[in-house]
């Protein structure tokens, strides 16, 4: 099976961590939670309800890009959960490993707001959702992202992805 390099992307609350970790287990590769690579300052900023700027995200994206390149060079594969909301962010990630596949978890604001409200312990508050959607640039056709509606059960999405990469 092709282990590959995958970034599961979308706004906060779209299911990136659940789908990404399940996909990594199914493929037998490492899973990296992109949020774990934010600086303490960025996490504090988001927890305070202040959206991150492109400058805030720059080092974080470079770190994740390096992780993709390292996995590619090792031939080990990796799945990373990362919002990757703008094309320039995805371009930075692709700099590390051009063959990275993006999995875009698309969902309605109302459903995602409910999900965020159901996880009060997370630093990303429901109040930040508007800024996430305002920043979001859905992948364009030339990015060849795989798009999934988050109303589908996560296990169904993962099964489809596993079948897709097994070809």
Buried (B, 14 or more C-beta within 10 A) or exposed (E): EEBBBBBBBBBBBBBBBBBBBBBBEBBEBBBBEBBEBBEEEBBEBBEEEEEBEEEBBBEBBBBBBBBBBEBBEEEEBBBBBBBBBBBBBBEBBBBBBEEBBBBBBBBEEEBBBEBBEEEEEBBBBBEBBEBBEEBBEEBEEEBEBBEBEBEBEBEEBBBBBBEEBEE
